[in-house]
Amino acid sequence: MCNWTAWWFRPGPEHPVDPVVDQIADMALHSLRWPDESRHLRPAGPTGVIARLEEELGSLRRMLEDSPDRGV
C-alpha cells in the first residue's frame, strides 16, 4: 500500500494529505521498533541483535513446521 500511494491517492479538500502521511510514517516507525511486550528483551549490541534474530527465526521455523500447508 505504501509503495503505491502515489498511484492511488489523490489529495483534495475531501481527502487531505496529512492523515495519509501520518499513517505511512506511523507504519514505518512501527515496523522498526521492538514490540512493547518485548521491551525488556531488547538486545545489547550486535551480538544481542543476532541472538534475538535467531530466536525469531526459530519461532518462525516452529510455526512453519506446525502449519498445515508447510509444503506449499
N, C-alpha and C positions, 0 to 999 in steps of 0.2 A: 504494500500500500504506500509506504513512504517513498519508494523509488518512483512510483507512478503518479505522485501528487501533481507534477507539472502537466500531466495529461488529463487528469480528471477534475482538478479543482479550477473553478473559475470564480475569482473573488468579485464581490459586488455588494451593494447595500444590504441584501438579504443574506449574504454569505461572506462575512468579514474574514480576513486572512489571519488575524491574531489567534483565534481558537485553534486553527489548523497548525500554525507554527508552534503553539504551546503544546499541543498533543504530540507532535512529532518529536519535539525536544524532550518531552517527558518520557516517551517511549525509548528514545536513545539513551537517556540517563538511566532508566530502569534496566536496560539491557547490560549496563556496565557495572552496576553496583551489586554488592552482595545482598541477598535477601535478608530481611530483618531477623528472621529466625536463625540465621547462620552468623549473625554479627559476632558472636563470641568465638566462632571458628575461623575468623579471618586469618589468612596465612601471614607469617612473618618472613618477608624476603622471598627471593626466587625459589629457594628450596621449599618453603611453605606453600607457595603457589603450585609448584609441581605436585606436592603431596595432595593438595586439595583437588587438582585436576585428576590425579589418579583415583581418588575416592569417587569423584563424579563419574569417571569412565567405568569404574567397577559397578556403580549403581546403574548406569545405562546398560552395561552388559547383562546384569541380572534381569532388568526389565525386558530386554530383548529375548533372553532365554525363556522367560515366563510368558512371552507374547504368543498367542495362537497363530499368528501369521509371520513367525520369525523367519521362515524360509522364503518369504516374498521379497 
